[in-house]
Amino acid sequence: MSDDFDPIEQQPPVNDEPENGEELKHEPPKERPRQKKQAAIKPFTFWRGMQTALAAAFVVATLFTIWTPGSLVEGSLESRMALALQSASGNYENLAEATAESAIDNGPKNIGIVAGHYGFDSGAVCSNGSTEAASNLEIATLVQKKLTDMGYTVDLLEEFDDRLEGYQAAVLVSIHLDSCEYINDLATGYKVASALSDQNMATSQRLTTCLSEQYGEVTGLAYHAGSVTDDMTYYHAFAEINPQTPAAIIEAGFLNMDYQMITENPELIADGIVAGLLCFLNN
């Protein structure tokens, strides 16, 4: 390391030759502290520079990953952000605080919630007389109240509501429940589908992803893979609403294996649906 400083020691003083001896007397004390300060700082600066370079590389790599288009990365940015926020806080309402005022900046300001079978028929009827339509309406009403309390305008719709024709909204979700009949021990959990003919498949996929991930995270129910039917993917409302309205249908649980949660804790189910909607709206 001493070789690094030989050029400094051999250089003439920075200032021109002084005109009097008094100024020359003070020149050496000015140079020696500078040399000692450089000798002390140089090793520190080197390692600090290495740390800074590594930190900068990490930040750049992280930002690149975050802003990679959703079509190239599994799962959308919005859903991953929402899931991270929820995991960190343990409560989706923290996400709602950042969503309610800014999520729907352009386009329709309302949200549509269809209570499956409401106003049309009973849906599935269980042996004890409870009906799918009644449970759907209870959950949909809770979803409406929670979102309204957060500052959203929410339309509660019947199954074949006249308002569905050409309906425009920031998002529409239809809430349903699965069979009361015992199928097997694996007939538990939920499933989500959106329109196959959706003009904006990226938006449709993002809505489906948000609902699927957030609902499962909040309720603890498993996704019932492989049981999405044509009745879901070709759900009648998809063809009735405005093509620009993102829409999905959720079968929120089985009225057999998940009956206890559905009837005793419908608010948890509503929380899961609200979390999925907030994930989607927090664009």
C-alpha positions as CSV (number, residue, x, y, z in Angstrom):
1,M,0.0,0.0,0.0
2,S,3.0,2.3,0.6
3,D,3.7,2.4,-3.2
4,D,0.4,4.1,-3.7
5,F,1.5,7.1,-1.7
6,D,5.0,7.6,-3.1
7,P,3.8,9.8,-5.9
8,I,2.0,12.0,-3.4
9,E,5.1,12.4,-1.3
10,Q,7.3,13.3,-4.3
11,Q,4.9,15.9,-5.7
12,P,5.8,19.5,-5.0
13,P,3.5,21.6,-2.8
14,V,0.2,22.4,-4.5
15,N,0.6,26.2,-3.9
16,D,3.1,28.3,-5.7
17,E,6.3,29.0,-3.8
18,P,5.4,31.3,-1.0
19,E,6.7,34.8,-0.9
20,N,7.7,34.8,2.8
21,G,8.9,32.4,5.3
22,E,5.9,32.6,7.5
23,E,3.7,31.0,4.9
24,L,6.3,28.3,4.2
25,K,6.4,27.4,7.9
26,H,2.7,26.5,7.8
27,E,2.7,24.5,4.6
28,P,3.9,21.0,5.9
29,P,1.2,20.7,8.6
30,K,-1.4,21.3,5.8
31,E,0.0,18.4,3.7
32,R,0.6,15.7,6.4
33,P,-3.0,15.5,7.7
34,R,-4.2,15.2,4.1
35,Q,-1.9,12.2,3.6
36,K,-2.9,10.5,6.8
37,K,-6.6,11.1,6.1
38,Q,-6.2,9.5,2.6
39,A,-4.3,6.5,4.1
40,A,-7.1,5.9,6.6
41,I,-10.0,6.3,4.2
42,K,-8.8,4.5,1.2
43,P,-9.3,0.9,2.5
44,F,-12.8,1.9,3.9
45,T,-13.8,3.5,0.6
46,F,-12.8,0.4,-1.3
47,W,-15.0,-2.0,0.7
48,R,-17.8,0.5,0.9
49,G,-17.7,0.8,-2.8
50,M,-18.0,-2.9,-3.2
51,Q,-21.0,-3.0,-0.9
52,T,-22.6,-0.2,-2.7
53,A,-22.1,-1.9,-6.1
54,L,-23.5,-5.2,-4.8
55,A,-26.5,-3.4,-3.3
56,A,-27.2,-1.5,-6.5
57,A,-27.1,-4.7,-8.5
58,F,-29.6,-6.3,-6.2
59,V,-32.0,-3.4,-6.4
60,V,-31.8,-3.3,-10.2
61,A,-32.4,-7.0,-10.4
62,T,-35.4,-6.7,-8.1
63,L,-36.9,-3.9,-10.0
64,F,-36.5,-5.7,-13.3
65,T,-38.3,-8.8,-11.8
66,I,-41.1,-6.7,-10.5
67,W,-41.8,-4.9,-13.7
68,T,-41.5,-7.9,-16.0
69,P,-44.8,-8.1,-17.9
70,G,-47.4,-10.4,-16.4
71,S,-47.5,-12.5,-19.6
72,L,-43.9,-13.5,-19.0
73,V,-44.0,-14.2,-15.3
74,E,-46.3,-16.7,-13.6
75,G,-48.9,-14.8,-11.7
76,S,-49.6,-11.1,-12.2
77,L,-47.7,-8.3,-10.5
78,E,-50.9,-7.1,-8.8
79,S,-51.7,-10.4,-7.3
80,R,-48.2,-10.9,-6.1
81,M,-48.1,-7.5,-4.5
82,A,-51.5,-8.0,-2.9
83,L,-50.5,-11.4,-1.6
84,A,-47.2,-10.0,-0.2
85,L,-49.1,-7.2,1.6
86,Q,-51.6,-9.6,3.0
87,S,-49.0,-12.1,4.2
88,A,-47.0,-9.3,5.9
89,S,-50.0,-7.8,7.7
90,G,-52.3,-10.8,8.1
91,N,-55.2,-8.7,7.2
92,Y,-56.5,-7.7,3.7
93,E,-57.9,-4.4,5.0
94,N,-54.4,-2.9,4.9
95,L,-54.6,-3.4,1.1
96,A,-58.0,-1.8,1.1
97,E,-56.7,1.4,2.6
98,A,-54.5,1.8,-0.5
99,T,-57.2,0.8,-2.9
100,A,-60.4,2.5,-2.0
101,E,-59.4,6.0,-3.1
102,S,-57.2,5.2,-6.1
103,A,-58.0,1.9,-7.6
104,I,-60.8,2.9,-10.1
105,D,-59.3,6.0,-11.6
106,N,-60.7,5.5,-15.1
107,G,-63.8,3.9,-16.5
108,P,-66.8,2.6,-14.5
109,K,-66.7,3.3,-10.7
110,N,-69.1,0.6,-9.6
111,I,-68.7,-3.1,-8.7
112,G,-71.3,-5.8,-9.6
113,I,-72.0,-8.7,-7.2
114,V,-74.4,-11.4,-8.4
115,A,-76.0,-13.5,-5.7
116,G,-76.3,-16.8,-7.5
117,H,-79.8,-18.1,-8.1
118,Y,-81.3,-15.2,-6.2
119,G,-84.6,-14.1,-7.7
120,F,-84.7,-17.1,-10.0
121,D,-84.6,-20.4,-8.2
122,S,-83.3,-22.1,-5.1
123,G,-80.2,-23.6,-6.5
124,A,-79.0,-26.7,-4.6
125,V,-81.3,-27.8,-1.9
126,C,-79.9,-29.6,1.1
127,S,-81.6,-32.4,3.1
128,N,-82.2,-30.1,6.0
129,G,-84.1,-27.6,3.8
130,S,-81.3,-25.0,3.4
131,T,-80.7,-23.7,0.0
132,E,-77.8,-22.5,-2.1
133,A,-79.7,-19.3,-3.1
134,A,-80.1,-18.2,0.6
135,S,-76.4,-18.8,1.4
136,N,-75.3,-17.0,-1.8
137,L,-77.4,-14.0,-1.0
138,E,-76.1,-13.9,2.6
139,I,-72.5,-14.0,1.4
140,A,-73.1,-11.5,-1.5
141,T,-74.8,-9.0,1.0
142,L,-71.8,-9.2,3.3
143,V,-69.4,-8.6,0.3
144,Q,-71.5,-5.6,-0.7
145,K,-71.5,-4.1,2.8
146,K,-67.7,-4.6,3.3
147,L,-66.9,-2.9,-0.1
148,T,-69.5,-0.1,0.5
149,D,-67.9,0.6,3.9
150,M,-64.6,1.0,2.1
151,G,-66.0,3.6,-0.2
152,Y,-67.0,1.6,-3.3
153,T,-70.4,1.7,-5.1
154,V,-71.6,-1.8,-5.2
155,D,-74.6,-3.2,-7.2
156,L,-76.2,-6.3,-5.7
157,L,-77.7,-8.2,-8.6
158,E,-80.1,-11.1,-9.0
159,E,-79.2,-14.2,-11.1
160,F,-81.1,-13.0,-14.2
161,D,-81.2,-9.3,-13.3
162,D,-82.5,-7.0,-16.0
163,R,-79.5,-4.7,-15.3
164,L,-77.1,-7.4,-16.6
165,E,-77.9,-6.6,-20.2
166,G,-75.0,-4.4,-21.3
167,Y,-73.9,-4.0,-17.7
168,Q,-70.8,-1.9,-17.2
169,A,-68.6,-2.0,-14.1
170,A,-65.0,-2.0,-12.9
171,V,-65.6,-5.7,-12.2
172,L,-68.4,-8.2,-11.8
173,V,-68.3,-11.4,-9.7
174,S,-71.1,-14.0,-9.4
175,I,-71.1,-16.0,-6.1
176,H,-72.3,-19.6,-6.1
177,L,-71.9,-22.7,-4.0
178,D,-71.4,-26.3,-5.0
179,S,-73.5,-29.4,-4.4
180,C,-75.2,-30.5,-1.1
181,E,-74.7,-34.1,-2.1
182,Y,-71.8,-36.1,-0.7
183,I,-69.5,-37.0,-3.6
184,N,-66.3,-38.1,-1.9
185,D,-63.9,-36.8,0.8
186,L,-62.1,-34.7,-1.8
187,A,-65.2,-32.7,-2.7
188,T,-64.2,-29.7,-0.7
189,G,-62.8,-26.3,-1.6
190,Y,-63.5,-23.7,-4.3
191,K,-63.0,-22.9,-7.9
192,V,-63.0,-19.8,-10.1
193,A,-63.6,-19.2,-13.8
194,S,-63.9,-16.3,-16.2
195,A,-65.3,-16.0,-19.7
196,L,-63.4,-18.0,-22.3
197,S,-64.4,-15.4,-24.9
198,D,-63.2,-12.5,-22.9
199,Q,-61.8,-9.8,-25.2
200,N,-59.1,-9.0,-22.8
201,M,-57.6,-12.3,-21.7
202,A,-54.8,-10.7,-19.7
203,T,-57.4,-8.8,-17.5
204,S,-59.5,-11.9,-17.2
205,Q,-56.5,-14.0,-16.1
206,R,-55.5,-11.4,-13.6
207,L,-59.0,-11.4,-12.1
208,T,-59.1,-15.2,-11.9
209,T,-55.6,-15.3,-10.3
210,C,-56.5,-12.6,-7.7
211,L,-59.7,-14.3,-6.7
212,S,-58.1,-17.8,-6.6
213,E,-55.0,-16.8,-4.6
214,Q,-56.6,-14.4,-2.1
215,Y,-59.7,-16.5,-1.5
216,G,-57.7,-19.5,-0.6
217,E,-55.3,-17.5,1.5
218,V,-58.1,-15.9,3.6
219,T,-60.4,-18.9,4.0
220,G,-57.8,-21.7,4.1
221,L,-59.9,-23.7,1.6
222,A,-58.1,-25.6,-1.1
223,Y,-58.6,-25.0,-4.8
224,H,-60.7,-27.8,-6.2
225,A,-58.7,-28.3,-9.4
226,G,-60.2,-30.1,-12.4
227,S,-63.8,-29.4,-11.6
228,V,-64.5,-26.2,-13.5
229,T,-67.5,-26.9,-15.7
230,D,-68.9,-25.5,-18.9
231,D,-71.7,-23.9,-16.7
232,M,-68.9,-21.8,-15.2
233,T,-66.8,-20.9,-18.3
234,Y,-70.0,-20.3,-20.3
235,Y,-71.9,-18.6,-17.5
236,H,-74.9,-16.7,-19.0
237,A,-73.9,-13.3,-17.5
238,F,-70.6,-13.3,-19.4
239,A,-72.6,-13.0,-22.7
240,E,-75.0,-10.4,-21.3
241,I,-72.7,-7.8,-19.8
242,N,-70.7,-5.2,-21.6
243,P,-67.6,-6.9,-23.2
244,Q,-65.4,-4.4,-21.4
245,T,-66.6,-5.5,-18.0
246,P,-64.1,-8.0,-16.4
247,A,-66.2,-10.8,-14.9
248,A,-65.7,-14.1,-13.0
249,I,-67.8,-16.7,-11.2
250,I,-66.7,-18.3,-8.0
251,E,-68.0,-21.6,-6.5
252,A,-67.1,-20.6,-2.9
253,G,-67.4,-24.1,-1.4
254,F,-69.3,-27.4,-1.3
255,L,-72.6,-27.4,0.7
256,N,-71.7,-30.8,1.9
257,M,-68.0,-31.0,3.1
258,D,-67.8,-27.2,3.6
259,Y,-71.2,-26.8,5.1
260,Q,-70.1,-25.7,8.5
261,M,-68.0,-22.9,7.3
262,I,-70.6,-21.7,4.8
263,T,-73.4,-21.6,7.3
264,E,-71.5,-20.6,10.5
265,N,-68.8,-18.3,9.1
266,P,-70.1,-16.7,5.9
267,E,-68.2,-13.5,6.8
268,L,-64.9,-15.3,6.3
269,I,-66.1,-16.4,2.9
270,A,-67.1,-12.8,2.1
271,D,-63.6,-11.6,3.4
272,G,-62.0,-13.9,0.9
273,I,-64.0,-12.6,-2.0
274,V,-63.4,-9.0,-1.0
275,A,-59.6,-9.7,-0.8
276,G,-59.6,-11.0,-4.3
277,L,-61.5,-8.0,-5.6
278,L,-59.1,-5.6,-3.9
279,C,-56.2,-7.4,-5.4
280,F,-57.7,-7.0,-8.8
281,L,-58.8,-3.4,-8.4
282,N,-55.4,-2.3,-6.9
283,N,-53.9,-2.1,-10.4
